[in-house]
Amino acid sequence: MKRINCFVLFLTFTVVVLGSFNLCAQNLLITETTIDDGNYILYCHPNFGNFEIKGNLDGALSPGERVRLDIEIKNQTNYSITNLYGIVFEYSPYVNVINPNCYDGIIGVRYSCPINPGTTATNFDPFIIEVSQDAPCNEFIDFGVTFYYTTSAGECSTQCTETHYFSLPVFSFNKPFILTPEQEIFPSGFDQKILETASNGQDIGIFYSGNAGI
């Protein structure tokens, strides 16, 4: 297994990411990140349960939300990627990240393959991010994502791993979701039961309990 650790630095102005540049050669490139903070049920394997996505529809991380994160990547190798999954991790006590394989019920978010050289792909399963109500606005939260992938030939034909780092801002283009009295953030009848071990020791708002589980 080959491991590649690369940093991606973001040039920012207020809350807008203007671009990025790489400090070392990478086989994969993150081309876009998208936050889906609509209001719907996302069906998944019973090991994780179904996720109730809840937000204020502004396309950003906001306090008190559970969102789907999509990460688009580009294949910069000379070969087709035949298998790829990713695991996102966080560097903040204000968020909790879940990486479900919604088919097999294991950890690791799948991408649809093959991914031909020079083309892009977006995760098939959801990266789930839960944001604490106490998360400060107008600040960036740091994340990392490790990709595990194999190619049709070359040095990654067995498996390679590659870790990227990125930041997402916490703010709201819309009125504060957690202060809207007519919107019940998380009805008790639909409380999400998280069936994996907590990734940090601090409770995440009303969405997450540090001792949640079976």
N, CA, C and O of each residue as an XYZ file, in Angstrom:
856
protein
N       0.842     -1.188      0.000
C       0.000      0.000      0.000
C       0.878      1.239      0.000
O       1.799      1.352      0.809
N       0.604      2.149     -0.884
C       1.355      3.392     -0.957
C       0.552      4.508     -0.320
O      -0.639      4.635     -0.603
N       1.162      5.324      0.535
C       0.481      6.428      1.206
C       1.067      7.750      0.728
O       2.284      7.934      0.694
N       0.183      8.655      0.364
C       0.583      9.975     -0.103
C      -0.083     10.998      0.800
O      -1.309     11.006      0.910
N       0.697     11.869      1.455
C       0.161     12.916      2.295
C       0.453     14.253      1.644
O       1.616     14.610      1.455
N      -0.584     14.993      1.300
C      -0.419     16.276      0.646
C      -1.348     17.295      1.281
O      -2.471     16.969      1.668
N      -0.877     18.525      1.385
C      -1.698     19.600      1.902
C      -2.280     20.399      0.751
O      -1.620     20.622     -0.264
N      -3.513     20.824      0.916
C      -4.141     21.747     -0.020
C      -4.410     23.032      0.742
O      -5.181     23.031      1.701
N      -3.790     24.122      0.333
C      -3.957     25.398      1.001
C      -4.982     26.231      0.263
O      -4.981     26.281     -0.967
N      -5.866     26.891      1.017
C      -6.929     27.669      0.425
C      -6.663     29.159      0.629
O      -6.353     29.602      1.735
N      -6.791     29.930     -0.464
C      -6.749     31.371     -0.385
C      -8.162     31.851     -0.144
O      -9.067     31.499     -0.901
N      -8.380     32.655      0.904
C      -9.738     33.024      1.263
C      -9.890     34.522      1.374
O      -8.947     35.235      1.715
N     -11.083     34.989      1.084
C     -11.480     36.357      1.329
C     -12.836     36.301      2.003
O     -13.808     35.847      1.399
N     -12.917     36.750      3.234
C     -14.077     36.562      4.104
C     -14.444     35.078      4.105
O     -13.673     34.258      4.605
N     -15.617     34.716      3.550
C     -16.044     33.315      3.611
C     -16.008     32.656      2.243
O     -16.604     31.594      2.067
N     -15.345     33.235      1.291
C     -15.326     32.689     -0.061
C     -13.966     32.069     -0.337
O     -12.938     32.729     -0.188
N     -13.955     30.806     -0.738
C     -12.712     30.141     -1.124
C     -12.400     30.520     -2.564
O     -13.171     30.219     -3.475
N     -11.266     31.183     -2.764
C     -10.924     31.676     -4.090
C     -10.167     30.654     -4.915
O     -10.263     30.657     -6.142
N      -9.427     29.795     -4.270
C      -8.654     28.829     -5.045
C      -7.771     27.999     -4.143
O      -7.810     28.138     -2.920
N      -6.973     27.134     -4.746
C      -6.084     26.285     -3.966
C      -4.844     25.981     -4.771
O      -4.856     26.030     -6.001
N      -3.768     25.666     -4.061
C      -2.585     25.190     -4.743
C      -1.982     24.060     -3.944
O      -2.187     23.974     -2.734
N      -1.247     23.199     -4.599
C      -0.764     21.958     -4.008
C       0.725     22.049     -3.720
O       1.479     22.657     -4.480
N       1.142     21.441     -2.617
C       2.531     21.450     -2.223
C       3.294     20.234     -2.714
O       4.518     20.194     -2.591
N       2.613     19.246     -3.263
C       3.302     18.081     -3.799
C       2.423     17.418     -4.832
O       1.230     17.705     -4.936
N       3.026     16.530     -5.591
C       2.282     15.872     -6.666
C       1.195     14.999     -6.071
O       1.404     14.326     -5.062
N       0.030     15.018     -6.707
C      -1.100     14.237     -6.240
C      -1.695     13.448     -7.394
O      -1.718     13.908     -8.536
N      -2.172     12.259     -7.082
C      -2.897     11.479     -8.074
C      -4.351     11.912     -8.174
O      -4.976     11.780     -9.226
N      -4.892     12.436     -7.062
C      -6.268     12.905     -7.013
C      -6.265     14.395     -6.706
O      -5.367     14.902     -6.035
N      -7.270     15.081     -7.201
C      -7.420     16.513     -6.944
C      -8.860     16.776     -6.550
O      -9.781     16.376     -7.261
N      -9.065     17.450     -5.416
C     -10.408     17.887     -5.044
C     -10.764     19.095     -5.893
O     -10.109     20.133     -5.804
N     -11.793     18.967     -6.712
C     -12.182     20.050     -7.612
C     -13.361     20.857     -7.086
O     -13.546     22.008     -7.480
N     -14.166     20.261     -6.194
C     -15.331     20.992     -5.685
C     -15.875     20.312     -4.443
O     -15.856     19.085     -4.340
N     -16.361     21.107     -3.501
C     -17.111     20.583     -2.358
C     -18.478     21.253     -2.348
O     -18.592     22.450     -2.608
N     -19.523     20.471     -2.044
C     -20.889     20.981     -2.066
C     -21.603     20.567     -0.787
O     -21.546     19.407     -0.381
N     -22.276     21.525     -0.157
C     -23.078     21.259      1.038
C     -24.546     21.195      0.640
O     -25.082     22.139      0.059
N     -25.194     20.074      0.955
C     -26.633     19.913      0.750
C     -27.302     19.983      2.116
O     -27.230     19.036      2.899
N     -27.956     21.113      2.400
C     -28.629     21.283      3.694
C     -30.129     21.464      3.502
O     -30.752     22.337      4.106
N     -30.696     20.605      2.635
C     -32.143     20.586      2.455
C     -32.823     19.871      3.607
O     -32.217     19.661      4.658
N     -34.074     19.497      3.414
C     -34.836     18.808      4.455
C     -35.477     17.565      3.852
O     -36.496     17.654      3.167
N     -34.877     16.405      4.108
C     -35.364     15.161      3.530
C     -34.732     13.987      4.267
O     -33.814     14.165      5.067
N     -35.227     12.799      3.990
C     -34.687     11.577      4.573
C     -33.713     10.958      3.581
O     -34.039     10.789      2.407
N     -32.524     10.622      4.051
C     -31.525      9.957      3.233
C     -31.428      8.513      3.731
O     -30.987      8.256      4.851
N     -31.841      7.594      2.889
C     -31.934      6.190      3.303
C     -30.570      5.516      3.230
O     -29.804      5.716      2.287
N     -30.291      4.714      4.249
C     -28.969      4.090      4.347
C     -29.121      2.699      4.965
O     -30.222      2.290      5.333
N     -28.011      1.988      5.073
C     -27.975      0.642      5.641
C     -28.430      0.671      7.104
O     -28.163      1.646      7.808
N     -29.115     -0.383      7.574
C     -29.566     -0.423      8.976
C     -28.447     -0.257      9.995
O     -28.707      0.180     11.116
N     -27.214     -0.591      9.640
C     -26.115     -0.385     10.587
C     -25.948      1.074     10.964
O     -25.462      1.387     12.051
N     -26.351      1.973     10.067
C     -26.272      3.405     10.340
C     -27.647      3.999     10.609
O     -27.763      4.988     11.334
N     -28.677      3.415     10.041
C     -29.997      4.017     10.105
C     -30.141      5.078      9.028
O     -29.156      5.481      8.410
N     -31.360      5.528      8.806
C     -31.586      6.588      7.837
C     -31.227      7.935      8.448
O     -31.405      8.150      9.647
N     -30.722      8.834      7.621
C     -30.304     10.147      8.089
C     -31.344     11.192      7.703
O     -31.753     11.277      6.545
N     -31.765     11.979      8.674
C     -32.666     13.085      8.381
C     -31.824     14.334      8.157
O     -31.305     14.929      9.102
N     -31.698     14.717      6.896
C     -30.950     15.923      6.547
C     -31.813     17.127      6.898
O     -32.962     17.216      6.464
N     -31.264     18.061      7.686
C     -32.034     19.224      8.117
C     -31.152     20.460      8.103
O     -30.063     20.474      8.677
N     -31.644     21.495      7.437
C     -30.892     22.731      7.366
C     -31.760     23.871      6.889
O     -32.981     23.748      6.800
N     -31.109     24.993      6.580
C     -31.847     26.188      6.178
C     -31.734     26.486      4.686
O     -32.082     27.579      4.239
N     -31.245     25.505      3.912
C     -31.257     25.579      2.445
C     -30.371     26.681      1.887
O     -30.637     27.192      0.799
N     -29.315     27.061      2.615
C     -28.443     28.114      2.081
C     -27.139     27.575      1.509
O     -26.293     28.350      1.062
N     -26.966     26.243      1.517
C     -25.777     25.658      0.915
C     -24.505     25.856      1.698
O     -23.412     25.785      1.135
N     -24.627     26.109      3.008
C     -23.450     26.333      3.857
C     -23.622     25.580      5.167
O     -24.736     25.209      5.537
N     -22.513     25.357      5.867
C     -22.590     24.822      7.220
C     -23.130     25.911      8.138
O     -22.614     27.029      8.148
N     -24.169     25.589      8.912
C     -24.736     26.526      9.877
C     -24.956     25.789     11.192
O     -25.158     24.574     11.189
N     -24.921     26.507     12.325
C     -25.120     25.844     13.618
C     -26.442     25.092     13.677
O     -27.480     25.602     13.256
N     -26.390     23.869     14.206
C     -27.589     23.074     14.404
C     -28.031     22.251     13.221
O     -29.123     21.683     13.254
N     -27.234     22.163     12.181
C     -27.644     21.451     10.978
C     -27.044     20.048     10.905
O     -26.001     19.764     11.493
N     -27.735     19.182     10.166
C     -27.143     17.940      9.679
C     -27.178     18.028      8.156
O     -28.246     18.218      7.574
N     -26.010     17.890      7.498
C     -25.923     18.124      6.063
C     -25.239     16.948      5.377
O     -24.579     16.126      6.011
N     -25.421     16.899      4.065
C     -24.674     15.978      3.210
C     -23.554     16.776      2.546
O     -23.784     17.847      1.985
N     -22.343     16.235      2.621
C     -21.193     16.821      1.938
C     -20.849     15.967      0.732
O     -20.682     14.753      0.850
N     -20.743     16.603     -0.429
C     -20.263     15.936     -1.636
C     -18.887     16.484     -1.989
O     -18.666     17.695     -1.968
N     -17.968     15.588     -2.313
C     -16.600     15.968     -2.681
C     -16.321     15.435     -4.080
O     -16.264     14.224     -4.296
N     -16.149     16.339     -5.015
C     -15.811     15.954     -6.391
C     -14.296     15.864     -6.523
O     -13.574     16.768     -6.101
N     -13.825     14.784     -7.103
C     -12.388     14.593     -7.293
C     -12.083     14.361     -8.773
O     -12.935     13.914     -9.542
N     -10.851     14.675     -9.144
C     -10.386     14.457    -10.516
C      -9.276     13.410    -10.504
O      -8.378     13.456     -9.664
N      -9.344     12.490    -11.421
C      -8.327     11.455    -11.575
C      -7.165     12.028    -12.384
O      -7.295     12.278    -13.583
N      -6.029     12.233    -11.715
C      -4.854     12.791    -12.379
C      -3.822     11.723    -12.738
O      -2.700     12.045    -13.128
N      -4.204     10.459    -12.607
C      -3.287      9.391    -12.994
C      -3.421      9.107    -14.493
O      -4.259      9.691    -15.181
N      -2.592      8.213    -14.970
C      -2.665      7.793    -16.376
C      -3.519      6.547    -16.567
O      -3.578      5.985    -17.661
N      -4.185      6.116    -15.484
C      -4.960      4.878    -15.528
C      -6.363      5.118    -14.991
O      -6.613      6.103    -14.297
N      -7.262      4.224    -15.312
C      -8.613      4.287    -14.759
C      -8.587      3.878    -13.288
O      -7.891      2.939    -12.901
N      -9.350      4.592    -12.489
C      -9.532      4.195    -11.095
C     -10.667      3.187    -11.045
O     -11.789      3.477    -11.461
N     -10.368      2.012    -10.537
C     -11.335      0.918    -10.557
C     -12.100      0.778     -9.250
O     -13.167      0.164     -9.223
N     -11.579      1.334     -8.179
C     -12.257      1.284     -6.881
C     -11.784      2.473     -6.057
O     -10.592      2.776     -6.020
N     -12.727      3.149     -5.392
C     -12.372      4.344     -4.614
C     -13.400      4.552     -3.519
O     -14.607      4.532     -3.763
N     -12.894      4.756     -2.293
C     -13.771      5.214     -1.222
C     -13.014      6.202     -0.356
O     -11.783      6.220     -0.347
N     -13.761      7.032      0.377
C     -13.150      8.089      1.175
C     -13.680      8.111      2.590
O     -14.796      7.667      2.863
N     -12.856      8.641      3.495
C     -13.234      8.829      4.896
C     -12.845     10.243      5.296
O     -11.667     10.602      5.269
N     -13.840     11.048      5.668
C     -13.607     12.425      6.114
C     -13.440     12.429      7.626
O     -14.139     11.701      8.331
N     -12.523     13.239      8.124
C     -12.347     13.409      9.563
C     -12.273     14.898      9.869
O     -12.000     15.709      8.985
N     -12.517     15.250     11.126
C     -12.639     16.655     11.511
C     -11.586     17.040     12.537
O     -11.012     16.192     13.219
N     -11.349     18.345     12.627
C     -10.423     18.892     13.618
C     -11.149     19.890     14.514
O     -10.578     20.919     14.875
N     -12.390     19.608     14.875
C     -13.174     20.560     15.651
C     -14.100     19.814     16.600
O     -14.659     18.782     16.229
N     -14.273     20.319     17.825
C     -15.244     19.717     18.743
C     -16.679     20.079     18.397
O     -17.608     19.577     19.030
N     -16.880     20.945     17.401
C     -18.223     21.425     17.066
C     -18.888     20.631     15.951
O     -20.033     20.917     15.600
N     -18.208     19.649     15.389
C     -18.812     18.855     14.324
C     -18.571     17.369     14.568
O     -17.622     16.971     15.243
N     -19.453     16.573     14.000
C     -19.298     15.121     13.981
C     -19.467     14.665     12.548
O     -20.391     15.104     11.863
N     -18.587     13.788     12.085
C     -18.613     13.317     10.704
C     -18.914     11.818     10.692
O     -18.360     11.061     11.488
N     -19.787     11.401      9.790
C     -20.132      9.996      9.602
C     -19.847      9.639      8.155
O     -20.193     10.391      7.245
N     -19.214      8.492      7.941
C     -18.771      8.064      6.601
C     -19.404      6.724      6.240
O     -18.714      5.705      6.252
N     -20.689      6.697      5.920
C     -21.366      5.406      5.725
C     -21.217      4.833      4.317
O     -21.341      5.553      3.326
N     -20.955      3.558      4.245
C     -21.199      2.801      3.023
C     -22.625      2.284      3.169
O     -22.874      1.334      3.910
N     -23.548      2.906      2.468
C     -24.970      2.632      2.685
C     -25.425      1.318      2.061
O     -26.582      0.931      2.224
N     -24.544      0.631      1.355
C     -24.889     -0.672      0.789
C     -24.438     -1.803      1.709
O     -25.221     -2.689      2.050
N     -23.162     -1.763      2.107
C     -22.596     -2.841      2.920
C     -22.703     -2.587      4.413
O     -22.528     -3.509      5.209
N     -22.993     -1.336      4.811
C     -23.105     -1.039      6.231
C     -21.781     -0.916      6.949
O     -21.720     -1.078      8.167
N     -20.710     -0.629      6.211
C     -19.390     -0.439      6.814
C     -18.978      1.019      6.626
O     -19.665      1.787      5.951
N     -17.853      1.390      7.227
C     -17.359      2.763      7.118
C     -16.555      2.913      5.837
O     -15.718      2.066      5.525
N     -16.802      3.978      5.098
C     -16.092      4.247      3.852
C     -17.064      4.628      2.754
O     -17.827      3.785      2.281
N     -17.047      5.891      2.342
C     -17.999      6.417      1.368
C     -17.534      6.073     -0.044
O     -16.406      6.383     -0.425
N     -18.408      5.432     -0.815
C     -18.057      4.928     -2.138
C     -18.169      6.002     -3.217
O     -18.964      6.937     -3.121
N     -17.344      5.829     -4.243
C     -17.445      6.588     -5.490
C     -17.787      5.619     -6.614
O     -17.378      4.459     -6.591
N     -18.542      6.103     -7.599
C     -18.868      5.272     -8.760
C     -17.641      5.129     -9.648
O     -17.024      6.124    -10.028
N     -17.290      3.899     -9.975
C     -16.112      3.609    -10.796
C     -16.522      2.783    -12.006
O     -17.556      2.116    -11.961
N     -15.744      2.803    -13.087
C     -14.402      3.391    -13.185
C     -14.428      4.910    -13.374
O     -15.409      5.487    -13.843
N     -13.302      5.537    -12.987
C     -13.085      6.963    -13.217
C     -11.901      7.071    -14.163
O     -10.766      6.794    -13.775
N     -12.151      7.465    -15.377
C     -11.105      7.496    -16.391
C     -10.125      8.643    -16.158
O     -10.463      9.624    -15.495
N      -8.915      8.525    -16.698
C      -7.925      9.593    -16.519
C      -8.463     10.944    -16.992
O      -9.057     11.053    -18.064
N      -8.242     11.963    -16.169
C      -8.646     13.318    -16.528
C     -10.104     13.644    -16.283
O     -10.530     14.772    -16.529
N     -10.883     12.677    -15.801
C     -12.304     12.927    -15.553
C     -12.565     13.063    -14.052
O     -11.710     12.747    -13.224
N     -13.770     13.541    -13.726
C     -14.133     13.776    -12.326
C     -15.249     12.833    -11.902
O     -15.950     12.258    -12.734
N     -15.397     12.688    -10.594
C     -16.474     11.877    -10.018
C     -16.818     12.439     -8.645
O     -15.979     13.033     -7.968
N     -18.071     12.237     -8.253
C     -18.559     12.674     -6.943
C     -18.994     11.447     -6.153
O     -19.432     10.450     -6.726
N     -18.867     11.532     -4.828
C     -19.195     10.397     -3.974
C     -20.622      9.925     -4.192
O     -21.549     10.720     -4.348
N     -20.770      8.600     -4.198
C     -22.077      7.956     -4.371
C     -22.822      7.920     -3.043
O     -23.986      8.312     -2.972
N     -22.155      7.453     -1.995
C     -22.710      7.517     -0.641
C     -22.514      8.930     -0.091
O     -21.726      9.703     -0.637
N     -23.228      9.274      0.991
C     -23.089     10.629      1.540
C     -21.996     10.731      2.607
O     -21.861      9.839      3.445
N     -21.231     11.794      2.577
C     -20.493     12.216      3.761
C     -21.476     13.026      4.614
O     -22.041     14.010      4.137
N     -21.681     12.622      5.867
C     -22.642     13.302      6.745
C     -21.878     14.164      7.750
O     -20.956     13.688      8.412
N     -22.268     15.432      7.856
C     -21.669     16.344      8.835
C     -22.774     16.875      9.735
O     -23.778     17.398      9.251
N     -22.590     16.743     11.037
C     -23.502     17.295     12.031
C     -22.808     18.446     12.741
O     -21.686     18.299     13.226
N     -23.473     19.582     12.801
C     -22.879     20.808     13.333
C     -23.567     21.166     14.645
O     -24.796     21.204     14.716
N     -22.784     21.427     15.671
C     -23.331     21.803     16.968
C     -24.030     23.153     16.893
O     -23.639     24.027     16.120
N     -25.072     23.311     17.709
C     -25.699     24.628     17.850
C     -24.726     25.657     18.410
O     -24.904     26.859     18.216
N     -23.701     25.182     19.102
C     -22.725     26.093     19.708
C     -21.584     26.458     18.769
O     -20.680     27.200     19.155
N     -21.612     25.950     17.546
C     -20.527     26.250     16.609
C     -20.482     27.750     16.311
O     -21.508     28.332     15.960
N     -19.319     28.384     16.443
C     -19.223     29.827     16.175
C     -19.341     30.125     14.690
O     -18.757     29.431     13.857
N     -20.106     31.171     14.365
C     -20.253     31.585     12.969
C     -19.044     32.400     12.521
O     -18.276     32.914     13.334
N     -18.904     32.500     11.213
C     -17.840     33.296     10.589
C     -16.452     32.763     10.918
O     -15.482     33.519     10.964
N     -16.364     31.466     11.144
C     -15.078     30.806     11.337
C     -15.015     29.578     10.437
O     -16.039     29.055      9.999
N     -13.790     29.131     10.172
C     -13.589     27.948      9.345
C     -13.371     26.722     10.222
O     -12.730     26.793     11.270
N     -13.920     25.593      9.770
C     -13.673     24.307     10.415
C     -12.785     23.488      9.492
O     -13.054     23.369      8.297
N     -11.731     22.929     10.058
C     -10.754     22.169      9.278
C     -11.158     20.700      9.213
O     -11.560     20.095     10.206
N     -11.035     20.149      8.004
C     -11.339     18.748      7.764
C     -10.182     18.101      7.015
O      -9.343     18.782      6.424
N     -10.155     16.800      7.050
C      -9.278     16.027      6.189
C     -10.087     14.912      5.556
O     -11.126     14.515      6.083
N      -9.618     14.411      4.438
C     -10.263     13.257      3.814
C      -9.182     12.344      3.271
O      -8.286     12.785      2.552
N      -9.271     11.076      3.617
C      -8.340     10.076      3.104
C      -9.060      9.225      2.069
O     -10.122      8.661      2.333
N      -8.460      9.145      0.886
C      -9.010      8.333     -0.201
C      -8.219      7.034     -0.308
O      -6.990      7.044     -0.238
N      -8.912      5.939     -0.476
C      -8.329      4.622     -0.694
C      -8.761      4.187     -2.096
O      -9.956      4.127     -2.383
N      -7.811      3.889     -2.957
C      -8.190      3.626     -4.351
C      -7.217      2.667     -5.018
O      -6.066      2.516     -4.607
N      -7.724      2.027     -6.061
C      -6.909      1.172     -6.911
C      -7.082      1.619     -8.359
O      -8.125      2.149     -8.743
N      -6.038      1.394     -9.151
C      -6.069      1.747    -10.565
C      -5.924      0.490    -11.417
O      -5.546     -0.575    -10.929
N      -6.233      0.642    -12.690
C      -6.219     -0.510    -13.588
C      -4.816     -1.033    -13.851
O      -4.655     -2.183    -14.258
N      -3.801     -0.210    -13.627
C      -2.400     -0.609    -13.806
C      -1.541      0.383    -13.030
O      -2.059      1.324    -12.429
N      -0.221      0.170    -13.046
C       0.684      1.088    -12.370
C       0.862      0.771    -10.902
O       0.432     -0.276    -10.417
N       1.510      1.701    -10.196
C       1.892      1.458     -8.801
C       0.680      1.393     -7.866
O       0.806      0.887     -6.750
N      -0.471      1.881     -8.280
C      -1.666      1.837     -7.432
C      -2.620      0.723     -7.831
O      -3.793      0.747     -7.458
N      -2.129     -0.249     -8.584
C      -2.988     -1.356     -9.004
C      -3.346     -2.268     -7.831
O      -4.330     -3.004     -7.897
N      -2.552     -2.224     -6.755
C      -2.936     -2.935     -5.532
C      -3.798     -2.000     -4.681
O      -5.002     -2.224     -4.552
N      -3.209     -0.973     -4.109
C      -3.982      0.085     -3.449
C      -3.061      1.233     -3.072
O      -1.912      1.020     -2.682
N      -3.574      2.451     -3.192
C      -2.892      3.647     -2.698
C      -3.822      4.389     -1.759
O      -5.044      4.280     -1.864
N      -3.241      5.140     -0.847
C      -4.017      6.050     -0.002
C      -3.467      7.449     -0.173
O      -2.269      7.641     -0.381
N      -4.355      8.419     -0.082
C      -3.964      9.809     -0.296
C      -4.839     10.696      0.580
O      -6.065     10.598      0.531
N      -4.224     11.554      1.377
C      -4.966     12.405      2.308
C      -4.889     13.866      1.877
O      -3.818     14.390      1.569
N      -6.045     14.500      1.865
C      -6.159     15.918      1.529
C      -6.773     16.660      2.711
O      -7.487     16.071      3.522
N      -6.490     17.952      2.799
C      -7.015     18.777      3.876
C      -7.748     19.977      3.287
O      -7.303     20.575      2.307
N      -8.876     20.318      3.899
C      -9.656     21.446      3.407
C     -10.406     22.081      4.570
O     -10.501     21.496      5.649
N     -10.934     23.270      4.350
C     -11.683     23.993      5.372
C     -13.021     24.432      4.806
O     -13.135     24.760      3.624
N     -14.036     24.433      5.667
C     -15.365     24.904      5.291
C     -15.815     25.954      6.298
O     -15.623     25.773      7.501
N     -16.414     27.052      5.828
C     -16.868     28.099      6.750
C     -18.196     27.749      7.397
O     -19.010     27.023      6.827
N     -18.403     28.275      8.592
C     -19.689     28.168      9.278
C     -20.329     29.548      9.253
O     -19.809     30.491      9.850
N     -21.447     29.662      8.569
C     -22.187     30.923      8.506
C     -23.560     30.620      7.931
O     -23.882     29.463      7.660
N     -24.366     31.649      7.744
C     -25.709     31.462      7.189
C     -26.023     32.574      6.221
O     -25.963     33.753      6.570
N     -26.369     32.187      4.967
C     -26.889     33.156      4.010
C     -28.342     33.493      4.319
O     -28.880     34.489      3.837
N     -28.967     32.643      5.135
C     -30.387     32.742      5.417
C     -30.558     33.141      6.866
O     -29.569     33.347      7.570
N     -31.800     33.255      7.329
C     -32.021     33.548      8.738
C     -31.557     32.350      9.573
O     -31.626     31.215      9.103
N     -31.089     32.580     10.792
C     -30.547     31.491     11.609
C     -31.561     30.362     11.786
O     -32.673     30.571     12.272
N     -31.153     29.177     11.384
C     -32.057     28.022     11.420
C     -32.460     27.682     12.843
O     -33.620     27.353     13.092
N     -31.527     27.754     13.779
C     -31.823     27.299     15.138
C     -32.671     28.312     15.903
O     -33.156     28.005     16.992
N     -32.859     29.510     15.355
C     -33.656     30.510     16.038
C     -35.034     30.666     15.410
O     -35.753     31.609     15.740
N     -35.411     29.774     14.524
C     -36.702     29.859     13.858
C     -37.711     29.020     14.631
O     -37.669     27.793     14.543
N     -38.620     29.639     15.387
C     -39.490     28.853     16.273
C     -40.453     27.947     15.534
O     -40.826     26.900     16.063
N     -40.877     28.315     14.313
C     -41.860     27.503     13.620
C     -41.252     26.266     12.990
O     -41.984     25.402     12.506
N     -39.923     26.157     12.984
C     -39.257     24.973     12.458
C     -38.726     24.143     13.614
O     -37.789     24.551     14.300
N     -39.318     22.993     13.826
C     -38.817     22.097     14.849
C     -37.589     21.403     14.278
O     -37.686     20.661     13.301
N     -36.438     21.645     14.889
C     -35.190     21.215     14.293
C     -35.132     19.705     14.156
O     -34.730     19.180     13.117
N     -35.527     19.024     15.191
C     -35.359     17.572     15.160
C     -36.444     16.925     16.003
O     -36.255     16.732     17.204
N     -37.587     16.584     15.394
C     -38.677     15.981     16.164
C     -38.211     14.732     16.904
O     -37.445     13.930     16.369
N     -38.678     14.580     18.127
C     -38.189     13.486     18.958
C     -38.501     12.124     18.353
O     -37.777     11.159     18.597
N     -39.569     12.035     17.569
C     -39.916     10.758     16.960
C     -38.959     10.314     15.888
O     -39.001      9.161     15.460
N     -38.081     11.217     15.437
C     -37.150     10.884     14.367
C     -35.702     11.032     14.820
O     -34.808     11.187     13.988
N     -35.462     10.986     16.116
C     -34.107     11.169     16.608
C     -33.157     10.192     15.945
O     -33.405      8.988     15.893
N     -32.068     10.739     15.442
C     -31.087      9.901     14.752
C     -30.249      9.129     15.757
O     -29.653      9.723     16.655
N     -30.198      7.837     15.617
C     -29.335      7.013     16.452
C     -28.051      6.738     15.700
O     -28.063      6.074     14.664
N     -26.954      7.240     16.211
C     -25.662      7.039     15.567
C     -25.046      5.764     16.127
O     -24.843      5.638     17.335
N     -24.752      4.822     15.239
C     -24.360      3.492     15.682
C     -22.863      3.267     15.632
O     -22.399      2.136     15.768
N     -22.097      4.345     15.437
C     -20.648      4.182     15.455
C     -20.079      4.979     16.613
O     -20.742      5.861     17.159
N     -18.865      4.670     16.980
C     -18.229      5.309     18.113
C     -18.019      6.787     17.844
O     -17.699      7.178     16.721
N     -18.194      7.606     18.860
C     -17.986      9.042     18.705
C     -16.569      9.335     18.254
O     -15.619      8.714     18.731
N     -16.424     10.291     17.325
C     -15.099     10.633     16.830
C     -14.454     11.733     17.651
O     -13.270     12.021     17.476
N     -15.221     12.360     18.553
C     -14.627     13.301     19.496
C     -15.440     13.229     20.780
O     -16.486     12.580     20.820
N     -14.969     13.885     21.815
C     -15.573     13.698     23.123
C     -16.656     14.677     23.479
O     -17.236     14.567     24.559
N     -16.960     15.639     22.619
C     -17.919     16.669     22.972
C     -19.249     16.442     22.272
O     -19.287     16.059     21.103
N     -20.344     16.681     22.997
C     -21.655     16.526     22.393
C     -21.836     17.506     21.246
O     -21.306     18.617     21.277
N     -22.584     17.092     20.238
C     -22.822     17.914     19.056
C     -24.284     18.343     19.069
O     -25.142     17.660     18.510
N     -24.567     19.489     19.716
C     -25.905     20.049     19.716
C     -26.944     19.039     20.155
O     -26.697     18.211     21.032
N     -28.120     19.119     19.528
C     -29.171     18.161     19.838
C     -29.140     16.980     18.891
O     -29.945     16.057     19.012
N     -28.198     17.008     17.934
C     -28.126     15.923     16.967
C     -27.306     14.751     17.471
O     -27.501     13.619     17.029
N     -26.398     15.012     18.387
C     -25.397     13.991     18.674
C     -25.115     13.925     20.165
O     -24.947     14.950     20.826
N     -25.066     12.723     20.675
C     -24.710     12.520     22.067
C     -23.444     11.706     22.140
O     -23.301     10.715     21.424
N     -22.526     12.106     22.992
C     -21.235     11.437     23.069
C     -21.347      9.984     23.461
O     -20.437      9.203     23.181
N     -22.450      9.590     24.110
C     -22.614      8.174     24.481
C     -23.709      7.513     23.674
O     -24.282      6.515     24.111
N     -24.015      8.058     22.489
C     -25.036      7.450     21.638
C     -24.534      6.113     21.110
O     -23.328      5.900     20.984
N     -25.451      5.230     20.809
C     -25.073      3.940     20.263
C     -26.025      2.854     20.725
O     -27.058      3.117     21.340
N     -25.648      1.640     20.410
C     -26.502      0.505     20.775
C     -26.265      0.158     22.242
O     -26.882     -0.771     22.763
